[in-house]
Amino acid sequence: MKNLKCFLILLAISGFIMSCGGKKSSATKLAAGMCDCAQASFDYQEKVKAAGTDLDKLAALKDEGLKIFEDTEACIKKLEEKYGAVADNSDMESAVMDAMKTECPEAYRLMDIGE
């Protein structure tokens, strides 16, 4: 569960620092890419929820969670290579986050942005 929270924090931070050239269509493509990167974590989250408070089941999911975290990190890094990363581009940040509302509202909601 702790690893899942770390992943979600990483995803939120990555969303804030990534750039896609200032075009809305590129922002949508980047948001879609981020959603694709995060899909395995959503599936994993469902497994964690299903495990409930069963510590044996949760422990069995640990390695899978670590692998998903690593794979997601690599996926986001590829997006940064493709679209570039910027430290202070609030316009792009807003465009990507707006696109994420449509592309993958679950990720948007999990990052505690907006609502």
C-alpha positions as YAML, in Angstrom:
chain: A
units: angstrom
residues:
- id: 1
  name: MET
  ca: [0.00, 0.00, 0.00]
- id: 2
  name: LYS
  ca: [2.89, 2.31, 0.80]
- id: 3
  name: ASN
  ca: [4.44, 1.57, -2.60]
- id: 4
  name: LEU
  ca: [1.18, 2.44, -4.32]
- id: 5
  name: LYS
  ca: [1.06, 5.79, -2.55]
- id: 6
  name: CYS
  ca: [4.68, 6.46, -3.59]
- id: 7
  name: PHE
  ca: [3.77, 5.65, -7.18]
- id: 8
  name: LEU
  ca: [0.82, 7.99, -7.16]
- id: 9
  name: ILE
  ca: [2.97, 10.77, -5.74]
- id: 10
  name: LEU
  ca: [5.56, 10.12, -8.47]
- id: 11
  name: LEU
  ca: [2.86, 10.23, -11.12]
- id: 12
  name: ALA
  ca: [1.55, 13.53, -9.79]
- id: 13
  name: ILE
  ca: [5.01, 15.08, -9.68]
- id: 14
  name: SER
  ca: [5.84, 13.81, -13.15]
- id: 15
  name: GLY
  ca: [2.65, 15.31, -14.48]
- id: 16
  name: PHE
  ca: [3.64, 18.69, -13.14]
- id: 17
  name: ILE
  ca: [7.14, 18.70, -14.64]
- id: 18
  name: MET
  ca: [6.45, 17.25, -18.05]
- id: 19
  name: SER
  ca: [6.07, 19.34, -21.18]
- id: 20
  name: CYS
  ca: [4.73, 18.64, -24.63]
- id: 21
  name: GLY
  ca: [5.59, 21.71, -26.66]
- id: 22
  name: GLY
  ca: [2.70, 23.99, -25.74]
- id: 23
  name: LYS
  ca: [0.00, 22.55, -28.01]
- id: 24
  name: LYS
  ca: [-3.29, 21.31, -26.62]
- id: 25
  name: SER
  ca: [-3.23, 18.25, -28.88]
- id: 26
  name: SER
  ca: [0.25, 17.42, -27.60]
- id: 27
  name: ALA
  ca: [-0.98, 17.88, -24.05]
- id: 28
  name: THR
  ca: [-3.73, 15.38, -24.79]
- id: 29
  name: LYS
  ca: [-1.21, 12.92, -26.24]
- id: 30
  name: LEU
  ca: [1.01, 13.33, -23.20]
- id: 31
  name: ALA
  ca: [-1.91, 12.86, -20.83]
- id: 32
  name: ALA
  ca: [-2.92, 9.72, -22.71]
- id: 33
  name: GLY
  ca: [0.66, 8.45, -22.45]
- id: 34
  name: MET
  ca: [0.68, 9.08, -18.72]
- id: 35
  name: CYS
  ca: [-2.60, 7.24, -18.40]
- id: 36
  name: ASP
  ca: [-1.15, 4.28, -20.30]
- id: 37
  name: CYS
  ca: [1.88, 4.32, -18.00]
- id: 38
  name: ALA
  ca: [-0.39, 4.27, -14.97]
- id: 39
  name: GLN
  ca: [-2.85, 1.58, -16.09]
- id: 40
  name: ALA
  ca: [-0.96, -1.28, -14.43]
- id: 41
  name: SER
  ca: [-1.02, 0.61, -11.15]
- id: 42
  name: PHE
  ca: [-4.81, 0.94, -11.34]
- id: 43
  name: ASP
  ca: [-5.10, -2.79, -11.91]
- id: 44
  name: TYR
  ca: [-2.74, -3.37, -9.00]
- id: 45
  name: GLN
  ca: [-4.75, -1.07, -6.78]
- id: 46
  name: GLU
  ca: [-7.81, -3.25, -7.40]
- id: 47
  name: LYS
  ca: [-5.82, -6.31, -6.29]
- id: 48
  name: VAL
  ca: [-4.76, -4.48, -3.12]
- id: 49
  name: LYS
  ca: [-8.35, -3.48, -2.42]
- id: 50
  name: ALA
  ca: [-9.46, -7.08, -2.94]
- id: 51
  name: ALA
  ca: [-6.81, -8.28, -0.48]
- id: 52
  name: GLY
  ca: [-8.39, -6.08, 2.16]
- id: 53
  name: THR
  ca: [-6.64, -6.41, 5.49]
- id: 54
  name: ASP
  ca: [-5.25, -9.91, 4.81]
- id: 55
  name: LEU
  ca: [-1.56, -9.35, 5.51]
- id: 56
  name: ASP
  ca: [-0.51, -12.56, 3.75]
- id: 57
  name: LYS
  ca: [-2.26, -11.50, 0.54]
- id: 58
  name: LEU
  ca: [-0.84, -8.00, 0.79]
- id: 59
  name: ALA
  ca: [2.67, -9.35, 1.35]
- id: 60
  name: ALA
  ca: [2.29, -11.55, -1.73]
- id: 61
  name: LEU
  ca: [1.52, -8.44, -3.78]
- id: 62
  name: LYS
  ca: [4.63, -6.56, -2.65]
- id: 63
  name: ASP
  ca: [6.99, -7.72, -5.43]
- id: 64
  name: GLU
  ca: [4.38, -7.09, -8.09]
- id: 65
  name: GLY
  ca: [3.89, -3.57, -6.75]
- id: 66
  name: LEU
  ca: [7.61, -2.85, -6.85]
- id: 67
  name: LYS
  ca: [7.84, -4.08, -10.46]
- id: 68
  name: ILE
  ca: [4.87, -1.96, -11.47]
- id: 69
  name: PHE
  ca: [6.46, 1.07, -9.81]
- id: 70
  name: GLU
  ca: [9.73, 0.51, -11.71]
- id: 71
  name: ASP
  ca: [7.95, -0.07, -15.03]
- id: 72
  name: THR
  ca: [5.82, 3.03, -14.56]
- id: 73
  name: GLU
  ca: [8.85, 5.12, -13.71]
- id: 74
  name: ALA
  ca: [10.58, 3.92, -16.91]
- id: 75
  name: CYS
  ca: [7.46, 4.63, -18.96]
- id: 76
  name: ILE
  ca: [7.24, 8.18, -17.64]
- id: 77
  name: LYS
  ca: [10.94, 8.68, -18.33]
- id: 78
  name: LYS
  ca: [10.30, 7.74, -21.99]
- id: 79
  name: LEU
  ca: [7.55, 10.34, -22.14]
- id: 80
  name: GLU
  ca: [9.96, 12.94, -20.76]
- id: 81
  name: GLU
  ca: [12.45, 12.00, -23.47]
- id: 82
  name: LYS
  ca: [9.78, 12.33, -26.15]
- id: 83
  name: TYR
  ca: [8.05, 15.49, -24.97]
- id: 84
  name: GLY
  ca: [10.76, 17.09, -22.84]
- id: 85
  name: ALA
  ca: [10.56, 18.22, -19.25]
- id: 86
  name: VAL
  ca: [10.22, 21.76, -17.96]
- id: 87
  name: ALA
  ca: [10.47, 23.05, -14.41]
- id: 88
  name: ASP
  ca: [8.13, 26.04, -14.59]
- id: 89
  name: ASN
  ca: [5.52, 25.85, -17.30]
- id: 90
  name: SER
  ca: [2.18, 26.42, -15.62]
- id: 91
  name: ASP
  ca: [0.35, 26.68, -18.95]
- id: 92
  name: MET
  ca: [1.52, 23.22, -19.98]
- id: 93
  name: GLU
  ca: [0.85, 21.83, -16.53]
- id: 94
  name: SER
  ca: [-2.73, 23.08, -16.74]
- id: 95
  name: ALA
  ca: [-3.21, 21.73, -20.26]
- id: 96
  name: VAL
  ca: [-1.95, 18.25, -19.31]
- id: 97
  name: MET
  ca: [-4.02, 18.13, -16.13]
- id: 98
  name: ASP
  ca: [-7.12, 19.26, -18.03]
- id: 99
  name: ALA
  ca: [-6.49, 16.57, -20.63]
- id: 100
  name: MET
  ca: [-6.07, 13.98, -17.88]
- id: 101
  name: LYS
  ca: [-9.58, 14.80, -16.63]
- id: 102
  name: THR
  ca: [-10.84, 13.40, -19.93]
- id: 103
  name: GLU
  ca: [-8.18, 10.82, -20.76]
- id: 104
  name: CYS
  ca: [-8.09, 9.10, -17.38]
- id: 105
  name: PRO
  ca: [-10.30, 10.65, -14.74]
- id: 106
  name: GLU
  ca: [-9.32, 7.92, -12.29]
- id: 107
  name: ALA
  ca: [-5.68, 9.08, -12.31]
- id: 108
  name: TYR
  ca: [-6.77, 12.68, -12.01]
- id: 109
  name: ARG
  ca: [-8.95, 11.82, -9.02]
- id: 110
  name: LEU
  ca: [-6.26, 9.70, -7.36]
- id: 111
  name: MET
  ca: [-3.77, 12.54, -7.58]
- id: 112
  name: ASP
  ca: [-6.17, 14.69, -5.53]
- id: 113
  name: ILE
  ca: [-6.25, 17.39, -8.18]
- id: 114
  name: GLY
  ca: [-9.38, 19.39, -8.47]
- id: 115
  name: GLU
  ca: [-12.44, 17.85, -6.89]
...
